């Protein structure tokens, strides 16, 4: 399963879905995200974490591609 970084830009009501933190900063500036790339990398996104800044809400999740990628019942 692949990870996906969801960035919701608060002021612009825009949602982006990216494959890595590096991809976030290839599309957005640190000012748009509300923090630097290094800070986001150490902010604890893994494991379904969420980071909220003044300008964005950033979440990391797992991309489900097909039914076999779904967790078994009781595994969450």
N, C-alpha and C positions, 0 to 999 in steps of 0.2 A: 504494500500500500504506500502511496505517495503522500507527502505532507503538502498542505496548501496554507498559504498565509493570506488571511482575509484582512484587508485594510478598508475601513469605513472612514471617509473624510467627512468630518462633522459639518463644517461650514458649507461644503459644496454638495452634500448629499450624494456622494459618489462612492461606489464600492468597487474595489479591485481584488482580484484573486490571483495570487502569484505563487511561484514554485519555491522561492527561497527569499531570505532576507536581502541577499545581493540583488535580486530582481526588483525588490521594493525600491531600492535606491537607484536602480537604473531607470526607473519611471518617475519617481518622486524625489524631491529635495528633502534634506533633513528638516528644513523649516516647515514643509508641508506635512511631514510625519509628526513633527513635534519632538524629535530626539535624533541623536546620531546613530549611525549604523552600529557602532561598537556598543552603545548603550542598549539598543534593541537586542543585539545578539546576547547580551548578558542579563536581559530582563526577565527571563523565565517563561518563554513562550512554549517550550516543549511540555508535553503532557496536557495539552489543552488550555494552557494559560492565556490570559488576556492582559493587554497593556492598554491603559487609557491615558491619552495626553490631551492637551487643550484643543488640538486640531484633528485627532484621529483616534479610532479604536482599532487595535491590531490584535488578531486572534490567530492561533495556529491550530489546525485540525488535520484530519486524515481524509484524503480523497478516496471515496468508495467508487471503484470502477465497475464492479459487477457483484452479483449476489455472493460469490465465494469470498469476497473481501469483508463481508459483514461479520461482526463479532458474534460468537455463539451466544445463545441465550444464557444470561447469568454471568457473562464475562465483563460486564461494564462495571 
